[in-house]
Amino acid sequence: MNGASDSPNRDQMADQLQRRQETLEISGWGLPFRFFQPHNPCFWAFVALTIWGVIQMWEQWSHVNLGIATLASSVVLLALYGIVLGLVFLNIDRYDGQPFKLLAVAFIWGAVPAVFGMAIGANEALGQIYGKLFGQAFTTDWSAALSAPFVEETAKGIGFLLLLGLASRRIRSVSDALLVGAFIGLGFEILEDLLYTFNAAITASGSDQVGAAIQMVIVRSSSGIFSHALFTALFSAGLIYLVGTPALKRNAGRGILLMFVAVLSHGVWDGAAAIAGGGGGAVVVMAVTMIVGLCALVYAFRRAASRDREWIRDVLGPEVTSGNLRPEELDAAAGTHKQKVAFVKAPGGKKTRRGRRNRKRLVAACRNLSRQLARSRGEDSPGVESARERILSHRN
């Protein structure tokens, strides 16, 4: 009798383990990222364009004459701002995330080749063309709105496609594209803000350079999360829909729509003053643009999250059958935010603060177990065993 009753469990476990392996293969979860790929043309394109960007950056900044205090305050403040935004982006991805090396390379692309190697020169060239065609007044009002969205999103998009070629087994889903794109945009944003900050300090001349630099950092960073990081996350999500991956069916319509929203939002954001005719209307235009961009981001994120939830359920499914996880814990870890909240509030009602805190940690531990299983390719490892022990400690 025991043998007969154990057979369905063994068959169920075998099926679940097979699904886990298939999910790990198709999702790319847990795989490392290797940048040095001498046989990959994307590697040499990335290196060549980065070197070109460094040369252009040196030409831009080699003659900058600013005090040490101005330079230090600008760099430190923007670095702290970038770290904070980076941590926010990392925390939004609740499942596998991406290797730090890949995100660092994405940041470098946005900061150096995209800004100095492509965007500055192309924006200036388009501005000159607009000036010759439509006059200086038109160029002053509309040049940024009619050049930056096309030039800058293309420059950042090229970087995303190169990274897709370098990490084709790691960048598989819309979630991956959103995160990598956000870091490309963050790199672009930080270096662009640094350019504006240096220019503001230079304009201040011998007066309060430090004060002018700090003021510009505050102005630029106050809207940063709704700037390049948002635009490039949307643009990259559109690109991955447009080209498709082994884990994502190609959807040209959805891809073009997301890319269009990114470019349009960028253009309206840069042209807010001209659209509103100056004054307080520009704030209204920027607020509407912000809302539209965030709605598009939520749409893309929700489309991506449903697939991620299926994947984490496949990875953790065998843990329920083996008794390491309870069904309600899997539902909370792989479910929607609403399901997680219901699970967190379950023990003892809302007044049990300690119980809710333990439940939050338990959900985080379950997701950490999924990450450890991905890194070990579904096999037992010290990381997997440690994650299981942590689940037990929070459960008790």
C-alpha positions as CSV (number, residue, x, y, z in Angstrom):
1,M,0.0,0.0,0.0
2,N,2.8,2.5,0.9
3,G,4.5,1.8,-2.4
4,A,1.3,2.4,-4.3
5,S,0.6,5.6,-2.5
6,D,4.2,6.9,-2.9
7,S,4.2,6.4,-6.6
8,P,2.0,9.3,-7.4
9,N,4.1,11.6,-5.2
10,R,7.3,10.4,-6.9
11,D,5.7,11.0,-10.3
12,Q,4.5,14.5,-9.2
13,M,8.0,15.3,-7.9
14,A,9.6,14.2,-11.1
15,D,7.2,16.3,-13.2
16,Q,7.9,19.3,-10.9
17,L,11.6,18.9,-11.1
18,Q,11.5,18.7,-14.8
19,R,9.4,21.9,-15.0
20,R,11.9,23.6,-12.7
21,Q,14.8,22.7,-15.0
22,E,12.8,23.9,-18.0
23,T,12.0,27.2,-16.3
24,L,15.6,27.8,-15.3
25,E,16.7,27.2,-18.8
26,I,14.1,29.4,-20.5
27,S,14.2,32.2,-18.0
28,G,18.0,32.4,-17.6
29,W,17.6,32.9,-13.9
30,G,20.7,32.4,-11.9
31,L,23.1,32.4,-14.9
32,P,26.2,34.6,-14.5
33,F,27.2,37.4,-16.9
34,R,30.5,37.4,-18.7
35,F,31.5,40.7,-20.3
36,F,34.7,39.6,-22.0
37,Q,33.6,37.8,-25.2
38,P,36.3,38.2,-27.8
39,H,34.3,36.1,-30.3
40,N,31.2,38.2,-30.0
41,P,31.0,41.3,-32.3
42,C,28.8,43.0,-29.7
43,F,31.7,43.0,-27.3
44,W,34.0,44.8,-29.7
45,A,31.3,47.3,-30.7
46,F,30.7,48.0,-27.0
47,V,34.4,48.5,-26.4
48,A,35.0,50.6,-29.4
49,L,32.1,52.9,-28.7
50,T,33.1,53.2,-25.1
51,I,36.6,54.2,-26.0
52,W,35.2,56.8,-28.4
53,G,32.9,58.1,-25.6
54,V,35.9,58.4,-23.2
55,I,37.8,60.4,-25.9
56,Q,34.9,62.8,-26.3
57,M,34.4,63.1,-22.6
58,W,38.1,64.1,-22.2
59,E,37.7,66.7,-24.9
60,Q,34.6,68.0,-23.1
61,W,36.1,68.2,-19.7
62,S,39.8,68.6,-20.1
63,H,39.4,72.4,-20.1
64,V,37.0,72.7,-17.3
65,N,38.4,74.9,-14.6
66,L,36.5,74.3,-11.3
67,G,37.6,74.3,-7.7
68,I,38.1,71.0,-5.8
69,A,35.2,71.8,-3.5
70,T,32.8,72.3,-6.5
71,L,34.0,69.1,-8.2
72,A,33.8,67.0,-5.0
73,S,30.4,68.3,-4.0
74,S,28.9,67.7,-7.5
75,V,30.3,64.2,-7.9
76,V,29.5,63.1,-4.4
77,L,25.9,64.3,-4.4
78,L,25.1,62.8,-7.8
79,A,26.8,59.6,-6.8
80,L,24.7,59.3,-3.7
81,Y,21.6,60.2,-5.7
82,G,22.5,57.5,-8.3
83,I,23.0,54.9,-5.5
84,V,19.6,55.6,-4.0
85,L,17.9,55.3,-7.4
86,G,19.8,52.2,-8.2
87,L,18.7,50.5,-4.9
88,V,15.1,51.5,-5.6
89,F,15.3,49.8,-9.0
90,L,16.8,46.7,-7.5
91,N,14.1,46.5,-4.9
92,I,11.3,46.7,-7.5
93,D,12.5,43.5,-9.0
94,R,11.1,41.0,-6.5
95,Y,12.3,37.8,-8.1
96,D,15.7,37.0,-9.7
97,G,17.1,40.4,-10.6
98,Q,20.3,40.7,-12.7
99,P,24.0,40.2,-12.0
100,F,25.7,43.3,-10.6
101,K,28.3,43.2,-13.4
102,L,25.6,43.4,-16.1
103,L,23.9,46.3,-14.4
104,A,27.3,48.1,-14.0
105,V,28.0,47.6,-17.7
106,A,24.5,49.0,-18.5
107,F,25.2,52.0,-16.4
108,I,28.6,52.6,-18.1
109,W,27.0,52.5,-21.5
110,G,24.4,55.1,-20.5
111,A,27.1,57.3,-18.9
112,V,29.8,57.3,-21.5
113,P,29.1,56.1,-25.0
114,A,25.4,57.2,-25.0
115,V,26.1,60.7,-23.6
116,F,29.5,61.6,-25.0
117,G,30.0,59.3,-27.9
118,M,26.5,59.8,-29.5
119,A,24.0,62.2,-27.9
120,I,26.0,65.4,-27.5
121,G,27.2,65.5,-31.1
122,A,24.0,64.4,-32.7
123,N,21.9,66.8,-30.6
124,E,24.1,69.7,-31.6
125,A,24.0,68.7,-35.3
126,L,20.2,68.5,-35.3
127,G,20.0,71.8,-33.5
128,Q,22.0,73.4,-36.2
129,I,19.8,71.9,-38.9
130,Y,16.7,73.1,-37.2
131,G,18.2,76.6,-36.9
132,K,18.9,76.8,-40.6
133,L,15.5,75.5,-41.6
134,F,13.2,77.2,-39.1
135,G,15.2,80.0,-37.4
136,Q,16.8,80.6,-34.1
137,A,13.5,81.3,-32.2
138,F,12.1,78.0,-33.2
139,T,15.3,76.2,-32.3
140,T,15.4,77.8,-28.9
141,D,11.9,76.6,-28.1
142,W,11.7,73.2,-29.8
143,S,15.2,71.9,-30.5
144,A,15.5,69.8,-27.3
145,A,12.0,68.3,-27.7
146,L,12.6,67.4,-31.4
147,S,16.1,66.1,-31.1
148,A,16.8,64.6,-27.7
149,P,14.0,62.0,-27.7
150,F,15.1,60.5,-31.0
151,V,18.9,60.9,-30.5
152,E,19.1,59.9,-26.9
153,E,16.6,57.0,-26.9
154,T,18.3,55.6,-30.0
155,A,21.7,55.9,-28.3
156,K,20.5,54.2,-25.2
157,G,18.6,51.6,-27.2
158,I,21.7,50.6,-29.2
159,G,23.4,49.9,-25.8
160,F,20.5,47.7,-24.8
161,L,20.7,45.7,-28.0
162,L,24.4,45.2,-27.6
163,L,23.8,44.0,-24.0
164,L,21.1,41.7,-25.3
165,G,23.7,40.3,-27.7
166,L,26.2,39.9,-24.8
167,A,23.8,38.4,-22.3
168,S,21.3,36.6,-24.6
169,R,20.8,33.8,-22.0
170,R,20.4,36.3,-19.2
171,I,18.1,39.0,-20.7
172,R,15.0,37.0,-21.5
173,S,11.9,38.8,-20.2
174,V,10.3,42.2,-20.1
175,S,11.3,42.4,-16.4
176,D,14.9,42.0,-17.5
177,A,14.5,44.7,-20.1
178,L,12.9,47.1,-17.7
179,L,15.7,46.7,-15.1
180,V,18.6,46.8,-17.6
181,G,17.0,49.7,-19.4
182,A,16.5,51.6,-16.1
183,F,20.3,51.3,-15.4
184,I,21.2,52.5,-18.8
185,G,19.0,55.5,-18.3
186,L,20.4,56.0,-14.9
187,G,23.9,56.2,-16.2
188,F,22.8,58.7,-18.9
189,E,21.0,60.8,-16.3
190,I,23.8,61.0,-13.8
191,L,26.4,62.1,-16.4
192,E,24.0,64.5,-18.1
193,D,23.2,66.0,-14.7
194,L,26.9,66.3,-14.0
195,L,27.3,68.2,-17.3
196,Y,24.5,70.6,-16.3
197,T,26.0,71.0,-12.9
198,F,29.5,71.8,-14.2
199,N,28.0,74.3,-16.7
200,A,26.1,76.0,-13.9
201,A,29.2,76.3,-11.8
202,I,31.2,77.7,-14.7
203,T,28.5,80.3,-15.4
204,A,28.7,81.3,-11.7
205,S,32.3,82.2,-12.4
206,G,34.1,83.5,-9.4
207,S,31.0,83.8,-7.2
208,D,29.5,80.9,-5.4
209,Q,30.4,78.0,-7.6
210,V,29.6,75.4,-4.9
211,G,26.2,76.9,-4.3
212,A,25.4,77.0,-8.0
213,A,26.5,73.4,-8.4
214,I,24.4,72.2,-5.4
215,Q,21.4,74.1,-6.6
216,M,21.6,72.5,-10.1
217,V,22.0,69.1,-8.6
218,I,18.7,69.6,-6.6
219,V,16.9,70.9,-9.7
220,R,18.0,68.1,-11.9
221,S,17.6,65.3,-9.3
222,S,14.1,66.4,-8.2
223,S,12.6,65.0,-11.3
224,G,15.2,62.3,-12.0
225,I,13.1,59.2,-11.5
226,F,10.7,60.4,-14.1
227,S,13.4,61.1,-16.6
228,H,15.9,59.0,-18.5
229,A,15.5,55.9,-16.3
230,L,11.8,55.8,-17.0
231,F,12.1,56.6,-20.7
232,T,14.8,54.0,-21.3
233,A,13.1,51.3,-19.2
234,L,10.0,51.7,-21.4
235,F,12.1,51.9,-24.6
236,S,14.0,48.8,-23.7
237,A,10.8,46.9,-22.9
238,G,9.5,47.9,-26.3
239,L,12.7,46.7,-27.9
240,I,12.6,43.2,-26.3
241,Y,9.0,42.9,-27.4
242,L,10.0,43.9,-30.9
243,V,12.9,41.4,-31.3
244,G,11.6,38.6,-29.1
245,T,13.6,36.1,-27.0
246,P,13.3,32.3,-26.4
247,A,11.2,33.2,-23.4
248,L,9.1,36.0,-25.0
249,K,7.1,35.8,-28.1
250,R,7.7,38.6,-30.5
251,N,4.9,41.3,-30.3
252,A,5.8,44.1,-32.7
253,G,2.7,46.1,-32.0
254,R,3.2,46.2,-28.3
255,G,6.9,46.9,-28.7
256,I,6.4,49.8,-31.1
257,L,3.7,51.2,-28.7
258,L,6.0,51.2,-25.7
259,M,8.9,52.7,-27.7
260,F,6.5,55.4,-29.0
261,V,5.3,56.2,-25.5
262,A,8.9,56.5,-24.4
263,V,9.9,58.8,-27.2
264,L,6.7,60.9,-27.0
265,S,7.0,61.3,-23.2
266,H,10.6,62.3,-23.5
267,G,9.7,64.9,-26.2
268,V,6.8,66.4,-24.3
269,W,8.9,66.5,-21.1
270,D,11.7,68.4,-22.8
271,G,9.3,70.7,-24.6
272,A,6.9,71.3,-21.7
273,A,7.8,75.1,-21.6
274,A,7.2,75.6,-25.3
275,I,4.0,73.5,-25.3
276,A,2.5,75.4,-22.3
277,G,3.8,78.8,-23.5
278,G,5.9,79.2,-20.4
279,G,4.8,79.9,-16.9
280,G,3.1,77.5,-14.6
281,G,1.5,75.6,-17.4
282,A,4.8,73.8,-18.0
283,V,4.5,72.1,-14.6
284,V,1.0,70.8,-15.6
285,V,2.4,69.4,-18.9
286,M,5.2,67.7,-17.1
287,A,2.8,66.3,-14.5
288,V,0.6,64.8,-17.2
289,T,3.7,63.4,-18.9
290,M,4.8,61.9,-15.7
291,I,1.4,60.2,-15.1
292,V,1.3,58.8,-18.7
293,G,4.8,57.5,-18.4
294,L,4.2,55.8,-15.1
295,C,0.9,54.3,-16.4
296,A,2.9,52.8,-19.3
297,L,5.5,51.5,-16.9
298,V,2.9,49.9,-14.6
299,Y,1.3,48.3,-17.7
300,A,4.7,46.8,-18.8
301,F,5.6,45.7,-15.3
302,R,2.3,43.9,-14.8
303,R,2.6,42.2,-18.1
304,A,6.0,41.0,-17.1
305,A,5.1,40.1,-13.5
306,S,2.5,37.5,-14.5
307,R,5.2,35.5,-16.3
308,D,7.7,35.9,-13.4
309,R,5.1,34.6,-11.0
310,E,4.7,31.5,-13.1
311,W,8.4,31.0,-13.2
312,I,8.9,31.3,-9.4
313,R,6.0,28.9,-8.9
314,D,7.8,26.4,-11.1
315,V,11.1,26.8,-9.3
316,L,9.6,26.5,-5.8
317,G,6.9,23.9,-6.6
318,P,9.1,20.9,-5.7
319,E,9.8,22.5,-2.3
320,V,6.1,22.2,-1.4
321,T,6.0,18.6,-2.5
322,S,9.1,17.8,-0.4
323,G,7.7,19.6,2.6
324,N,10.2,22.5,2.7
325,L,7.5,25.0,1.9
326,R,3.8,25.2,2.7
327,P,1.3,25.9,-0.1
328,E,0.3,29.3,1.4
329,E,3.9,30.3,1.6
330,L,4.4,29.5,-2.1
331,D,1.2,31.5,-2.9
332,A,2.5,34.5,-1.1
333,A,6.0,34.3,-2.7
334,A,4.7,33.7,-6.2
335,G,1.4,35.6,-5.9
336,T,0.3,39.2,-6.4
337,H,0.9,42.0,-4.0
338,K,-2.7,41.5,-2.7
339,Q,-1.9,37.8,-2.0
340,K,1.2,38.7,-0.1
341,V,-0.6,41.3,2.0
342,A,-3.3,38.8,2.9
343,F,-0.6,36.3,3.9
344,V,1.3,38.8,6.0
345,K,-1.8,39.9,7.9
346,A,-3.1,36.4,8.5
347,P,-1.4,35.4,11.8
348,G,-3.4,36.8,14.8
349,G,-5.0,39.7,12.9
350,K,-3.6,43.1,12.2
351,K,-2.6,43.8,15.8
352,T,0.1,41.2,15.8
353,R,3.0,43.4,14.7
354,R,5.7,40.8,15.3
355,G,3.7,38.1,13.4
356,R,3.4,40.4,10.4
357,R,7.1,41.2,10.4
358,N,8.0,37.5,10.5
359,R,5.6,36.9,7.6
360,K,7.2,39.6,5.5
361,R,10.6,38.1,6.2
362,L,9.3,34.6,5.4
363,V,8.1,35.8,2.0
364,A,11.5,37.4,1.4
365,A,13.2,34.1,2.5
366,C,11.0,32.1,0.1
367,R,12.0,34.4,-2.8
368,N,15.7,34.1,-1.7
369,L,15.3,30.3,-1.9
370,S,14.2,30.7,-5.5
371,R,17.3,32.8,-6.3
372,Q,19.6,30.3,-4.6
373,L,18.0,27.4,-6.5
374,A,18.4,29.3,-9.7
375,R,22.1,29.9,-9.0
376,S,22.6,26.2,-8.2
377,R,20.6,25.2,-11.3
378,G,18.0,23.4,-9.0
379,E,20.6,21.4,-7.0
380,D,21.2,21.4,-3.3
381,S,23.9,23.8,-2.3
382,P,25.1,25.6,0.9
383,G,23.1,28.7,-0.3
384,V,20.0,26.6,-0.8
385,E,20.3,24.9,2.6
386,S,20.8,28.3,4.3
387,A,17.7,29.7,2.6
388,R,15.6,26.7,3.8
389,E,16.9,27.1,7.3
390,R,16.0,30.8,7.2
391,I,12.5,29.9,6.2
392,L,12.2,27.6,9.2
393,S,13.5,30.3,11.6
394,H,10.9,32.9,10.4
395,R,8.1,30.3,10.4
396,N,8.8,29.4,14.0
